[in-house]
């Protein structure tokens, strides 16, 4: 699923530098359906294109910092997904996979909300989620002049980065100083050539209201993930709470439903092929303008490490999850997150090869080389840009390869290692409220640790890392395994887990309570963590100089390309800020002789459940099969009496767009984006207009499941139904 999942900040053990080359040097016009546009910076050309495609709303109804607008109904959900406010009492629709960890945390063998779903029959039954928040964008502001005002020509790249970071931090702090309920974040755009301030307001009391069973919300699981045709009801419902003055507040029984500035109206009219469709949400990060050298490195290092290492780890988890319900519930969320990126990496590498992305990038770069050679003032400054980029990527390649496998094998591998590193990085000196919250988060995160499973994972990770890197990149404890344990990885792991107090509730409690008799740095798991941090720092230092060189040259190249195509309508790469993408509802041809329609219906659910009988990925409860077979769809049916489940558009999305609102030409909700398609998995690198599609769950299917399966007509009555039968 597309982080459209996300998810969450991934540990990247190297810098990733984005360049603006151009999606195609041979054309100056961006495809109408290409681009993740900044709402607060829509130019006339973009607005005109939207109107030509069918948009019926004025631009100030999409975004305004002075009056309610459509952007006020869209939230960043937890910082890793998106969502949309659909009622005057703060109901939020997002994806099931975005709320999956919340559903898992509230589940048990006795109350298996993952399997059976969850319905709050009244507001007193809505379940709080202490670590969850939603974020509303209030306004954006160009602060480029102020940020770059601190940069001097004689600065080194490191000095420049320090100066820029200092000003960005100061601007952010000014926002909170004026109003403690606000959050200011300055982000870099166009490779660090522009900077914009986004001002947000966060709400921290967000409660689970409705979750469909996983046979709906996860129908198809790994088999269908990233694949069209899709029949997944990927939605979840939460409610935002505030204090009695409608201001942000931590969870309290005294809090009341939040009353939003703007509520997204819902359309029951559906869509046709060619209908205008726009997606509004928080895409995570694209690297669409990465050089061919960077793409090669991503394929061979980050992606391949995820493919190799996570495949091993997940096989262990899945085996035990299938054996025991208790393990299935404990490991469901982390397996879901891990496997999503694993399959994504497989798809990206496959698409890069199949769609000849590297060849296209090299052709684009050759055009830029020619322009530099033919332009005297550019040739004087940029003659060595490409040779230097190639050399610096080459110089960092081996260390970056080790860092990629290091991150997957250890930082994202055994949970005991993750716990040890969390403790080593813990800050007891912050505000008491923050310290307590962070301590609680550690307890909750590692409460689901199964020691025997984790030991098996650790043993497998030790072997995999050793097999993939040069011996100079092995941490010191590999020497201990060789000498003290005769090269027996399992014996070392068994001894480590037996000796560490962090594997016991008592040991963790002593850390949490800051027991002065517990010498935590003597714990073998902590010693292991220190060893890992030391090795990681050592490897990182090998990449420091080439990385700084790449940062400088990528930024210069970015600026050069925008000079070369000064009349082109550039859009910035996604960077977790609110973006608008737009296009039309449409099918596509994945390969010769095949044609995919633009929507699916409940017929496909029944067909897949029958064809995959016995496959847990397609299991559906009998009562759900009966509900769909009865075809009592009411006002949620289309004009043929069918129930649409999913649909596709050529809207431009990426990870973080999960849960993004998909609107029609009037700004009425059609559904929620939740995935991309397998044939265009390289879309974060290069947009393929004929192939790339955004998969969304139809809002009519969402409402049908809430009303007919969940028997929650009270939630339906809260909604603003704008049109339909």
C-alpha positions as CSV (number, residue, x, y, z in Angstrom):
1,X,0.0,0.0,0.0
2,X,1.2,3.5,-0.7
3,X,2.7,4.6,2.9
4,X,0.5,5.4,0.3
5,X,1.6,3.9,3.9
6,X,3.8,5.1,6.1
7,X,4.2,5.4,7.6
8,X,6.7,6.5,9.9
9,X,10.2,7.9,9.6
10,X,12.5,5.3,8.1
11,X,16.0,5.1,9.4
12,X,18.1,6.3,6.4
13,X,21.8,5.7,7.0
14,X,22.9,8.1,4.3
15,X,21.9,11.4,2.9
16,X,19.5,11.3,-0.1
17,X,19.9,14.3,-2.4
18,X,17.2,15.3,-4.8
19,X,17.8,17.1,-8.1
20,X,15.5,18.9,-10.3
21,X,16.5,17.7,-13.8
22,X,13.0,17.6,-15.5
23,X,10.6,14.8,-16.0
24,X,11.3,15.1,-19.7
25,X,13.8,17.4,-21.3
26,X,12.1,16.9,-24.6
27,X,8.8,18.6,-23.6
28,X,8.3,21.8,-21.7
29,X,4.7,21.2,-20.6
30,X,4.0,19.1,-17.5
31,X,1.3,16.5,-18.1
32,X,-2.1,17.7,-16.8
33,X,-2.2,14.8,-14.3
34,X,1.4,15.1,-13.2
35,X,2.6,17.0,-10.2
36,X,2.0,17.4,-6.5
37,X,1.2,21.1,-6.2
38,X,1.5,23.5,-3.3
39,X,-2.0,24.8,-2.6
40,X,-0.7,28.2,-1.3
41,X,1.4,28.7,-4.5
42,X,-0.9,27.6,-7.4
43,X,0.1,29.7,-10.4
44,X,-2.2,30.8,-13.2
45,X,-1.1,28.0,-15.5
46,X,-1.9,25.3,-13.0
47,X,-5.3,26.9,-12.2
48,X,-6.1,27.1,-15.9
49,X,-5.2,23.5,-16.5
50,X,-7.5,22.4,-13.6
51,X,-10.4,24.5,-15.0
52,X,-9.8,22.9,-18.5
53,X,-10.1,19.5,-16.9
54,X,-13.4,20.3,-15.3
55,X,-12.8,21.9,-11.9
56,X,-15.8,24.0,-10.8
57,X,-14.4,25.6,-7.7
58,X,-12.5,28.9,-7.5
59,X,-9.0,28.7,-6.2
60,X,-9.8,30.5,-2.9
61,X,-12.3,27.8,-2.1
62,X,-9.4,25.3,-2.3
63,X,-7.0,27.3,-0.1
64,X,-7.3,30.4,2.0
65,X,-5.5,31.5,5.1
66,X,-8.2,34.0,6.0
67,X,-11.5,32.1,5.5
68,X,-12.6,28.4,5.7
69,X,-11.6,26.4,2.6
70,X,-11.3,22.8,1.4
71,X,-7.8,22.5,2.9
72,X,-9.3,22.9,6.4
73,X,-11.1,19.6,6.0
74,X,-7.9,17.7,5.3
75,X,-5.5,16.5,8.0
76,X,-2.1,15.0,8.4
77,X,-3.0,11.8,10.3
78,X,-0.4,10.9,12.8
79,X,2.3,12.4,10.6
80,X,2.4,9.3,8.4
81,X,-0.9,9.3,6.6
82,X,-3.7,11.7,5.6
83,X,-7.4,12.0,6.5
84,X,-10.5,14.1,5.9
85,X,-13.0,15.6,8.3
86,X,-16.6,14.7,7.3
87,X,-18.8,15.9,10.1
88,X,-19.5,18.9,12.3
89,X,-18.5,16.7,15.3
90,X,-15.0,15.9,14.1
91,X,-15.4,12.6,12.4
92,X,-12.3,11.7,10.3
93,X,-12.1,9.2,7.5
94,X,-8.7,7.7,6.8
95,X,-7.4,4.3,5.6
96,X,-7.7,1.1,7.6
97,X,-4.0,0.5,7.2
98,X,-3.4,4.0,8.7
99,X,-5.4,3.2,11.8
100,X,-4.2,-0.4,11.8
101,X,-1.8,0.0,14.7
102,X,-4.5,1.7,16.8
103,X,-6.9,-1.2,16.1
104,X,-4.1,-3.7,17.0
105,X,-3.3,-1.9,20.3
106,X,-6.9,-2.2,21.4
107,X,-7.2,-5.8,20.3
108,X,-6.8,-9.0,22.3
109,X,-7.7,-12.7,21.8
110,X,-11.0,-11.9,23.6
111,X,-11.7,-8.7,21.7
112,X,-10.2,-9.3,18.3
113,X,-11.0,-6.0,16.6
114,X,-8.5,-6.8,13.8
115,X,-10.4,-9.9,12.8
116,X,-14.0,-8.8,13.7
117,X,-13.9,-5.0,13.3
118,X,-14.9,-2.4,15.9
119,X,-18.0,-0.2,16.3
120,X,-18.5,2.4,19.0
121,X,-22.2,2.5,19.5
122,X,-22.0,5.7,21.4
123,X,-19.4,8.3,22.1
124,X,-18.5,6.9,25.5
125,X,-17.3,3.7,23.7
126,X,-14.9,5.5,21.4
127,X,-11.4,4.4,22.1
128,X,-8.6,6.9,22.9
129,X,-5.1,6.6,21.3
130,X,-2.6,8.6,23.3
131,X,0.2,8.6,20.7
132,X,-2.1,9.7,17.8
133,X,-2.6,13.2,16.6
134,X,-4.1,15.0,13.6
135,X,-2.6,18.2,12.1
136,X,-4.4,21.0,10.4
137,X,-2.6,23.4,8.0
138,X,-3.5,27.0,8.7
139,X,-1.2,28.8,6.2
140,X,2.0,28.7,4.2
141,X,4.5,31.5,3.7
142,X,7.6,31.9,1.5
143,X,10.6,32.5,3.8
144,X,13.3,31.8,1.2
145,X,14.8,35.3,1.3
146,X,15.2,35.2,5.1
147,X,16.7,31.7,5.2
148,X,19.2,32.2,2.4
149,X,20.1,35.6,3.8
150,X,22.3,33.7,6.3
151,X,24.3,32.0,3.5
152,X,27.6,33.5,2.5
153,X,29.5,32.7,-0.8
154,X,32.6,31.7,1.1
155,X,30.8,29.1,3.3
156,X,31.6,25.4,3.0
157,X,28.7,23.0,2.4
158,X,28.7,22.1,6.1
159,X,28.7,25.7,7.2
160,X,25.9,26.5,4.8
161,X,23.8,23.7,6.2
162,X,24.4,24.9,9.7
163,X,23.4,28.4,8.9
164,X,20.3,27.4,7.0
165,X,19.2,25.0,9.8
166,X,19.7,27.7,12.4
167,X,17.4,30.2,10.6
168,X,14.8,27.5,9.9
169,X,14.7,26.6,13.6
170,X,14.4,30.2,14.6
171,X,11.5,30.8,12.3
172,X,9.7,27.7,13.6
173,X,10.3,28.8,17.2
174,X,8.7,32.2,16.6
175,X,5.4,30.6,15.6
176,X,5.1,28.6,18.8
177,X,6.2,31.6,20.8
178,X,3.3,33.7,19.5
179,X,0.7,30.9,20.1
180,X,1.6,27.7,22.0
181,X,-1.1,25.8,20.2
182,X,0.6,26.3,16.9
183,X,3.4,24.4,15.2
184,X,5.7,26.0,12.7
185,X,7.8,23.9,10.3
186,X,10.1,25.3,7.6
187,X,10.7,22.9,4.7
188,X,13.2,23.0,1.8
189,X,11.8,22.9,-1.7
190,X,13.5,22.5,-5.1
191,X,16.6,20.9,-3.7
192,X,17.2,23.5,-1.1
193,X,16.8,26.6,-3.3
194,X,13.5,27.6,-1.8
195,X,12.1,27.5,1.8
196,X,8.5,27.7,3.0
197,X,7.0,28.0,6.4
198,X,3.9,25.9,7.2
199,X,1.9,26.8,10.3
200,X,-0.2,24.0,11.8
201,X,-2.5,23.3,14.7
202,X,-2.4,19.8,16.3
203,X,-5.1,17.9,18.1
204,X,-3.9,15.1,20.3
205,X,-7.2,13.5,21.5
206,X,-8.2,11.3,18.6
207,X,-10.5,8.3,19.2
208,X,-11.3,5.2,17.3
209,X,-14.9,5.1,16.2
210,X,-15.2,2.4,13.5
211,X,-13.0,-0.2,11.9
212,X,-14.2,-2.8,9.5
213,X,-13.0,-6.3,9.9
214,X,-9.6,-7.1,8.2
215,X,-11.5,-9.2,5.6
216,X,-12.8,-5.8,4.4
217,X,-10.0,-3.3,5.3
218,X,-7.2,-5.7,4.3
219,X,-8.9,-7.9,1.7
220,X,-6.2,-9.4,-0.5
221,X,-3.5,-8.6,2.1
222,X,0.1,-9.0,0.6
223,X,-1.2,-10.8,-2.5
224,X,-3.2,-7.7,-3.7
225,X,-1.0,-5.1,-2.2
226,X,0.0,-2.5,-4.9
227,X,-2.1,-4.4,-7.4
228,X,-5.1,-3.4,-9.6
229,X,-7.9,-4.6,-9.9
230,X,-8.4,-4.1,-6.2
231,X,-11.4,-4.9,-3.9
232,X,-10.2,-3.6,-0.5
233,X,-12.4,-1.5,1.8
234,X,-9.4,0.3,3.1
235,X,-11.0,2.8,5.5
236,X,-11.3,3.6,9.2
237,X,-13.2,6.2,11.2
238,X,-11.9,8.3,14.1
239,X,-13.1,11.4,15.9
240,X,-11.2,14.4,17.0
241,X,-11.8,15.8,20.5
242,X,-11.0,19.3,21.9
243,X,-11.6,21.2,25.1
244,X,-14.8,23.1,25.7
245,X,-13.4,26.1,23.8
246,X,-12.6,23.9,20.7
247,X,-8.9,24.2,21.4
248,X,-6.3,21.4,21.4
249,X,-6.2,19.4,24.6
250,X,-4.6,16.1,25.7
251,X,-7.0,13.3,26.3
252,X,-9.6,13.9,29.0
253,X,-13.1,12.5,29.6
254,X,-14.1,16.1,29.8
255,X,-13.2,16.8,26.2
256,X,-15.9,17.3,23.6
257,X,-16.0,16.6,19.8
258,X,-14.1,19.1,17.8
259,X,-16.0,21.4,15.5
260,X,-14.0,22.0,12.3
261,X,-13.7,25.1,10.2
262,X,-14.8,23.2,7.1
263,X,-16.5,19.8,6.6
264,X,-16.0,17.9,3.4
265,X,-19.4,17.2,1.7
266,X,-19.9,13.7,0.4
267,X,-21.2,12.8,-3.1
268,X,-23.2,9.7,-3.8
269,X,-23.3,10.4,-7.5
270,X,-20.0,8.6,-8.2
271,X,-17.9,9.2,-11.3
272,X,-17.6,8.3,-14.9
273,X,-14.5,7.6,-17.0
274,X,-13.0,11.0,-17.7
275,X,-14.5,12.7,-14.6
276,X,-12.4,15.3,-12.9
277,X,-10.8,14.1,-9.7
278,X,-8.4,15.8,-7.3
279,X,-6.5,14.3,-4.4
280,X,-5.6,16.4,-1.3
281,X,-3.3,15.1,1.3
282,X,0.3,14.9,2.7
283,X,2.5,12.9,0.3
284,X,5.7,11.8,2.1
285,X,8.7,12.1,-0.2
286,X,9.4,11.7,-3.9
287,X,12.8,11.5,-5.6
288,X,11.4,12.0,-9.0
289,X,14.3,14.2,-10.0
290,X,17.1,12.1,-8.6
291,X,20.1,11.6,-10.9
292,X,20.8,8.3,-12.6
293,X,23.7,7.8,-10.2
294,X,21.3,8.1,-7.2
295,X,18.8,5.8,-8.8
296,X,21.4,3.1,-9.2
297,X,22.4,3.5,-5.6
298,X,18.9,3.3,-4.4
299,X,18.2,0.1,-6.3
300,X,21.4,-1.7,-5.3
301,X,21.5,-0.5,-1.7
302,X,18.3,0.7,0.1
303,X,15.8,-1.3,-2.0
304,X,17.9,-4.5,-2.3
305,X,18.6,-4.4,1.5
306,X,14.9,-4.2,2.2
307,X,14.1,-7.0,-0.2
308,X,16.8,-9.3,1.2
309,X,16.6,-8.6,4.9
310,X,12.8,-8.0,5.4
311,X,12.0,-11.1,3.4
312,X,13.9,-13.2,6.0
313,X,12.5,-11.4,9.0
314,X,8.9,-11.5,7.8
315,X,9.0,-15.2,7.0
316,X,9.8,-15.9,10.7
317,X,7.1,-13.5,11.9
318,X,4.4,-14.9,9.5
319,X,5.1,-18.5,10.4
320,X,4.4,-17.7,14.0
321,X,1.5,-15.4,13.3
322,X,-0.2,-18.2,11.4
323,X,0.3,-20.6,14.3
324,X,-1.0,-18.5,17.2
325,X,-3.7,-15.9,17.4
326,X,-1.9,-14.1,20.2
327,X,1.1,-13.6,18.0
328,X,-1.0,-12.6,15.1
329,X,-2.5,-9.8,17.1
330,X,0.8,-8.7,18.7
331,X,2.8,-8.7,15.4
332,X,0.0,-7.6,12.9
333,X,0.9,-3.9,12.8
334,X,4.7,-4.3,12.6
335,X,4.4,-7.0,10.0
336,X,2.0,-4.9,7.9
337,X,4.4,-1.9,8.0
338,X,7.5,-4.0,7.2
339,X,5.9,-6.0,4.4
340,X,4.5,-2.9,2.7
341,X,7.9,-1.4,2.1
342,X,9.4,-4.8,1.3
343,X,6.9,-5.3,-1.6
344,X,7.3,-1.7,-2.6
345,X,11.1,-2.2,-3.0
346,X,10.5,-5.3,-5.1
347,X,8.1,-3.4,-7.3
348,X,10.2,-0.3,-7.6
349,X,13.3,-2.2,-8.7
350,X,11.2,-4.3,-11.1
351,X,9.6,-1.1,-12.6
352,X,12.9,0.7,-13.0
353,X,14.1,-2.2,-15.2
354,X,10.9,-2.8,-17.0
355,X,10.2,0.8,-17.8
356,X,13.9,1.6,-18.6
357,X,14.0,4.4,-16.1
358,X,17.8,4.6,-15.9
359,X,18.0,4.8,-19.7
360,X,15.5,7.7,-19.7
361,X,17.3,9.5,-17.0
362,X,20.6,9.2,-18.7
363,X,19.1,10.6,-21.9
364,X,17.7,13.5,-19.9
365,X,21.0,14.2,-18.3
366,X,22.7,14.2,-21.7
367,X,20.4,17.0,-22.9
368,X,21.4,19.0,-19.8
369,X,25.1,18.4,-20.5
370,X,24.7,19.7,-24.0
371,X,23.0,22.9,-22.7
372,X,25.8,23.5,-20.2
373,X,28.5,23.0,-22.9
374,X,26.7,25.4,-25.3
375,X,26.1,28.2,-22.7
376,X,29.3,29.9,-21.8
377,X,28.3,31.3,-18.4
378,X,26.9,27.9,-17.4
379,X,29.9,26.0,-18.8
380,X,32.3,28.1,-16.7
381,X,30.4,27.2,-13.4
382,X,29.0,23.7,-14.1
383,X,31.5,21.9,-16.5
384,X,32.4,19.3,-13.8
385,X,29.0,18.8,-12.3
386,X,28.3,15.4,-13.8
387,X,31.8,14.0,-13.5
388,X,31.9,15.1,-9.9
389,X,28.5,13.6,-9.1
390,X,29.5,10.3,-10.6
391,X,32.8,10.2,-8.7
392,X,31.2,11.1,-5.4
393,X,28.5,8.5,-5.7
394,X,31.2,5.9,-6.6
395,X,33.3,6.9,-3.6
396,X,30.4,6.5,-1.2
397,X,29.0,3.3,-2.8
398,X,30.5,0.6,-0.7
399,X,29.9,2.4,2.6
400,X,26.3,3.2,1.7
401,X,25.8,-0.4,0.8
402,X,27.0,-1.4,4.2
403,X,24.8,1.2,5.9
404,X,21.7,0.0,4.0
405,X,22.1,-3.5,5.2
406,X,23.2,-2.3,8.7
407,X,19.9,-0.4,9.0
408,X,17.7,-3.3,7.9
409,X,19.6,-6.0,9.9
410,X,20.0,-4.1,13.2
411,X,18.2,-0.8,13.4
412,X,15.0,-2.3,11.9
413,X,15.8,-5.9,12.8
414,X,15.7,-7.5,16.3
415,X,13.5,-5.6,18.7
416,X,15.9,-6.0,21.6
417,X,18.4,-4.0,19.6
418,X,15.8,-1.3,18.9
419,X,14.9,-1.2,22.6
420,X,18.6,-0.8,23.6
421,X,19.1,2.0,21.1
422,X,15.9,3.7,22.3
423,X,17.3,3.7,25.8
424,X,20.6,5.0,24.7
425,X,19.0,7.9,22.8
426,X,16.5,8.7,25.6
427,X,16.4,12.2,26.8
428,X,15.5,12.5,30.5
429,X,16.1,16.3,30.5
430,X,13.1,17.4,28.5
431,X,9.7,18.6,29.8
432,X,8.3,16.2,32.3
433,X,5.2,15.7,30.2
434,X,7.3,14.8,27.2
435,X,9.5,12.5,29.2
436,X,6.6,10.6,30.7
437,X,4.9,10.2,27.3
438,X,8.1,8.9,25.7
439,X,8.7,6.4,28.5
440,X,5.1,5.2,28.1
441,X,5.7,4.9,24.3
442,X,8.7,2.6,24.9
443,X,6.7,0.4,27.3
444,X,3.8,0.1,24.8
445,X,6.0,-0.6,21.8
446,X,8.0,-3.4,23.4
447,X,5.1,-5.0,25.3
448,X,4.4,-7.2,22.3
449,X,8.0,-8.5,22.1
450,X,8.1,-12.4,21.9
451,X,11.6,-13.3,23.0
452,X,11.9,-16.6,21.1
453,X,10.7,-15.0,17.9
454,X,13.1,-12.1,18.4
455,X,16.0,-14.4,19.1
456,X,15.4,-16.3,15.8
457,X,15.2,-13.0,13.9
458,X,18.4,-11.8,15.5
459,X,20.3,-15.0,14.6
460,X,19.1,-14.7,11.0
461,X,20.1,-11.0,10.8
462,X,23.6,-11.7,12.0
463,X,24.0,-14.3,9.2
464,X,22.5,-12.1,6.6
465,X,24.5,-9.0,7.4
466,X,27.8,-11.0,7.4
467,X,27.0,-12.4,4.0
468,X,26.3,-9.0,2.4
469,X,29.1,-6.7,3.5
470,X,32.9,-6.7,3.6
471,X,34.4,-7.8,6.9
472,X,35.7,-4.3,7.6
473,X,32.0,-3.3,8.2
474,X,31.4,-5.9,10.9
475,X,30.8,-4.6,14.5
476,X,33.1,-5.8,17.2
477,X,30.7,-8.4,18.6
478,X,31.2,-10.5,15.4
479,X,34.7,-11.1,16.8
480,X,33.2,-12.2,20.1
481,X,31.0,-14.7,18.2
482,X,34.0,-16.1,16.3
483,X,36.3,-16.5,19.4
484,X,34.0,-17.0,22.4
485,X,31.2,-18.9,20.7
486,X,33.1,-20.7,18.0
487,X,31.2,-18.8,15.2
488,X,27.8,-20.0,16.5
489,X,25.4,-17.1,16.1
490,X,22.6,-18.8,17.9
491,X,24.7,-19.5,21.0
492,X,25.7,-15.9,21.1
493,X,22.1,-14.7,20.8
494,X,20.9,-17.1,23.5
495,X,23.5,-15.9,25.9
496,X,22.8,-12.3,25.2
497,X,19.1,-12.6,25.8
498,X,19.6,-14.7,28.9
499,X,22.1,-12.1,30.4
500,X,20.2,-8.9,29.6
501,X,17.7,-7.6,32.1
502,X,16.0,-5.6,29.3
503,X,14.3,-8.9,28.3
504,X,12.4,-9.0,31.6
505,X,9.6,-6.8,32.8
506,X,11.7,-6.2,36.0
507,X,14.7,-4.8,34.0
508,X,12.5,-2.5,31.9
509,X,10.7,-1.3,35.0
510,X,14.1,-0.5,36.6
511,X,15.1,1.6,33.6
512,X,11.7,3.4,33.5
513,X,11.8,4.2,37.2
514,X,15.5,5.3,36.9
515,X,16.6,2.8,39.5
516,X,20.1,4.0,40.6
517,X,21.1,0.4,41.6
518,X,20.6,-0.7,38.0
519,X,23.9,0.0,36.1
520,X,22.3,0.0,32.7
521,X,25.5,0.5,30.8
522,X,26.7,-2.8,32.1
523,X,23.7,-4.6,30.5
524,X,25.0,-6.7,27.5
525,X,22.1,-5.4,25.3
526,X,23.2,-1.8,26.0
527,X,26.8,-2.7,25.4
528,X,25.7,-4.2,22.1
529,X,23.9,-1.0,21.2
530,X,27.0,1.1,22.0
531,X,29.0,-1.2,19.7
532,X,26.4,-0.7,16.9
533,X,26.4,3.1,17.3
534,X,30.2,3.2,17.2
535,X,30.3,1.2,14.0
536,X,27.5,3.2,12.4
537,X,29.4,6.4,13.1
538,X,32.5,5.0,11.7
539,X,30.8,4.0,8.4
540,X,29.0,7.3,8.2
541,X,32.2,9.2,8.4
542,X,33.4,7.4,5.3
543,X,30.5,9.0,3.4
544,X,30.8,12.4,4.9
545,X,33.0,14.1,2.3
546,X,31.3,12.7,-0.8
547,X,27.9,13.4,0.7
548,X,28.7,17.0,1.2
549,X,30.0,17.3,-2.3
550,X,26.8,15.7,-3.7
551,X,24.7,18.1,-1.7
552,X,26.4,21.1,-3.2
553,X,26.4,19.8,-6.8
554,X,22.8,18.6,-6.7
555,X,21.7,22.0,-5.5
556,X,23.6,23.8,-8.3
557,X,22.2,21.4,-10.8
558,X,18.7,22.0,-9.5
559,X,19.1,25.7,-10.1
560,X,20.6,25.2,-13.5
561,X,17.7,23.1,-14.8
562,X,15.2,25.8,-13.7
563,X,17.3,28.4,-15.6
564,X,17.4,26.1,-18.6
565,X,13.6,25.7,-18.7
566,X,12.6,29.0,-17.2
567,X,9.2,29.0,-18.9
568,X,8.3,25.6,-17.5
569,X,5.7,25.1,-14.8
570,X,7.8,23.3,-12.2
571,X,6.3,21.6,-9.2
572,X,8.5,20.7,-6.1
573,X,9.1,17.2,-4.9
574,X,6.9,15.9,-2.2
575,X,8.2,16.6,1.3
576,X,5.3,15.7,3.7
577,X,3.6,19.0,3.2
578,X,0.1,19.4,2.0
579,X,-0.2,18.9,-1.8
580,X,-2.9,18.9,-4.4
581,X,-2.8,16.5,-7.4
582,X,-5.4,16.4,-10.1
583,X,-6.5,14.5,-13.2
584,X,-9.3,12.3,-14.3
585,X,-10.8,8.9,-13.4
586,X,-9.6,6.5,-16.1
587,X,-8.5,2.9,-16.7
588,X,-5.3,1.8,-18.4
589,X,-3.6,-0.8,-20.4
590,X,-1.0,-2.7,-18.3
591,X,0.4,-4.8,-21.2
592,X,-0.4,-5.8,-24.7
593,X,-3.8,-7.3,-25.0
594,X,-5.1,-6.3,-21.6
595,X,-7.3,-3.4,-20.6
596,X,-8.2,-2.5,-17.0
597,X,-11.5,-0.8,-16.2
598,X,-11.6,2.3,-13.9
599,X,-13.6,0.7,-11.1
600,X,-14.4,-2.6,-9.4
601,X,-17.5,-3.9,-7.7
602,X,-18.5,-6.3,-4.9
603,X,-18.8,-9.1,-7.6
604,X,-15.0,-9.2,-7.5
605,X,-15.0,-9.8,-3.7
606,X,-17.3,-12.8,-4.1
607,X,-15.2,-14.1,-7.1
608,X,-11.9,-13.7,-5.3
609,X,-13.2,-15.3,-2.1
610,X,-14.4,-18.3,-4.1
611,X,-11.3,-18.6,-6.3
612,X,-8.9,-18.3,-3.3
613,X,-10.8,-20.6,-0.9
614,X,-8.5,-21.6,1.9
615,X,-6.2,-18.6,1.3
616,X,-6.1,-16.4,4.5
617,X,-5.5,-13.3,2.4
618,X,-9.0,-13.7,0.9
619,X,-11.0,-15.1,3.8
620,X,-14.3,-13.3,4.3
621,X,-16.7,-14.0,7.2
622,X,-19.9,-15.8,6.1
623,X,-22.1,-12.9,7.3
624,X,-20.2,-10.5,5.1
625,X,-20.5,-12.8,2.1
626,X,-24.2,-13.0,2.8
627,X,-24.5,-9.2,3.1
628,X,-22.8,-8.7,-0.3
629,X,-24.7,-11.5,-2.0
630,X,-28.0,-10.1,-1.0
631,X,-27.2,-7.0,-3.1
632,X,-29.3,-4.7,-0.8
633,X,-27.2,-1.7,-1.6
634,X,-29.9,1.0,-1.4
635,X,-28.8,4.5,-2.2
636,X,-25.2,3.5,-2.3
637,X,-25.6,1.5,-5.5
638,X,-24.7,2.9,-8.9
639,X,-27.2,3.4,-11.7
640,X,-26.8,-0.3,-12.6
641,X,-27.6,-1.4,-9.1
642,X,-24.0,-2.4,-8.5
643,X,-21.9,-1.5,-5.5
644,X,-18.6,0.0,-6.5
645,X,-15.7,-0.9,-4.2
646,X,-12.6,0.8,-5.6
647,X,-11.7,3.2,-8.5
648,X,-8.6,4.6,-10.1
649,X,-7.5,8.0,-11.4
650,X,-4.3,9.4,-12.8
651,X,-3.8,11.6,-9.8
652,X,-0.2,11.9,-8.8
653,X,0.4,10.4,-5.3
654,X,3.0,8.7,-3.2
655,X,3.6,7.4,0.3
656,X,1.8,9.5,2.9
657,X,-1.1,10.1,0.6
658,X,-2.8,7.1,2.3
659,X,-6.2,8.4,3.5
660,X,-6.1,11.4,1.2
661,X,-9.4,12.8,0.2
662,X,-10.4,12.3,-3.5
663,X,-12.7,15.0,-4.5
664,X,-14.9,15.6,-7.6
665,X,-15.1,18.9,-9.6
666,X,-17.3,20.5,-6.9
667,X,-15.1,19.6,-4.0
668,X,-17.3,16.7,-2.8
669,X,-15.8,13.5,-1.5
670,X,-15.6,10.6,-3.8
671,X,-13.3,8.3,-1.8
672,X,-10.0,7.8,-0.1
673,X,-6.7,7.2,-1.8
674,X,-4.9,4.2,-0.5
675,X,-2.5,2.7,-3.0
676,X,-0.6,2.8,-6.3
677,X,-0.4,0.2,-9.0
678,X,2.2,-2.4,-9.6
679,X,3.1,-1.5,-13.2
680,X,4.2,2.1,-12.1
681,X,6.0,1.4,-8.9
682,X,8.9,3.6,-10.0
683,X,6.6,6.7,-10.0
684,X,8.5,8.3,-7.1
685,X,11.4,8.6,-9.6
686,X,9.6,9.2,-12.9
687,X,6.0,9.9,-13.7
688,X,4.6,7.5,-16.3
689,X,1.3,9.2,-17.5
690,X,0.0,6.2,-19.4
691,X,0.6,3.8,-16.6
692,X,0.5,5.5,-13.2
693,X,-2.7,5.2,-11.3
694,X,-4.0,6.2,-7.8
695,X,-6.3,3.5,-6.3
696,X,-9.1,4.8,-4.0
697,X,-11.8,3.2,-2.0
698,X,-15.3,4.4,-3.0
699,X,-17.0,6.5,-0.3
700,X,-20.3,4.8,-1.1
701,X,-18.8,1.4,-0.1
702,X,-17.5,3.0,3.1
703,X,-20.9,4.3,4.0
704,X,-22.5,1.0,3.0
705,X,-20.2,-0.9,5.4
706,X,-20.8,1.6,8.2
707,X,-24.5,1.5,7.9
708,X,-25.3,-2.1,6.8
709,X,-22.4,-4.1,8.5
710,X,-21.7,-1.9,11.4
711,X,-25.3,-0.9,12.1
712,X,-24.0,2.6,12.8
713,X,-26.7,4.7,11.2
714,X,-25.9,7.4,13.8
715,X,-22.6,8.0,12.1
716,X,-24.3,8.3,8.7
717,X,-26.6,10.9,10.1
718,X,-23.6,13.1,11.1
719,X,-22.4,13.3,7.5
720,X,-23.0,16.1,5.0
721,X,-24.4,14.2,2.1
722,X,-24.2,16.7,-0.8
723,X,-25.9,14.8,-3.5
724,X,-27.1,11.4,-4.7
725,X,-30.1,9.2,-4.5
